[in-house]
């Protein structure tokens, strides 16, 4: 094996190692501190909670999707008053 081939193989190896590390970091759950908890009030919906939280800063539909995913909410119409949900910090 020539020095050039060894250098190329080393570069590929370290690039793959970096990409694996980056992929693991991207797939890791966000730390708990990146959420805030909110208690659902009577008449609250995910839409009203998101509207109070997001305003015009981002796509409210994407935010609601994220809230559902974080909290494992399958049926957004099944929110109960008193239920505590986690919201991504803005």
Steps between C-alpha positions, in 0.01 A plus 500: 500500500637841410512802728236668286260204538561491875418871523180456301389204712578692819300799376203280414519324837508823701226654287280195562579514871403867513175437309407216734560721804301783344213261416487371856493855637223600260289197598548548873202649681526864590586573860208553736603863545397571141134459599263684724192347655153646463179392670207469260215733597131437430419572134870482400593332173845438359427782257418756773799394709729523198354839397577640846850359489613550140322809375621584149855372559463166323258265325241414764414169330862384529509607865181304574649194327811533718290532818302189404820306436669612824195407709388190310162659426318291241163677523540877546128524579550287810683762709369510855489804728771460762719290272864613491671511162855591401560778250826571318664816628497791258 
